[in-house]
């Protein structure tokens, strides 16, 4: 028996770019040194019961790097919880010389 794919939210892009927020908290910024443009990352929705849905960005090894902006998490997290899948790849990785929320730019493809 196969299950149907969840309905993708209307008026939302299946492919988009997003910055990663929260990279400087809890020492997560140390993981940026491990990343290069082109590297794959994992997108994991926060707990379904959260008042403000979040989508966390993790290294393939499982270490958390940060989260997508709230305006993206608001629609992407529920879709991921329903069984949707998204792929993320690093486009730009910057150091401490730029604001924390601009250090990691991703391209996300919802499949």
PyMOL commands that set and color helices and strands:
alter all, ss='L'
color gray80, all
select helices_A, chain A and resi 25-34+70-81+100-102
alter helices_A, ss='H'
color red, helices_A
select strands_A, chain A and resi 15-21+40-45+55-59+64-68+86-93+104-110
alter strands_A, ss='S'
color yellow, strands_A
deselect
rebuild
show_as cartoon
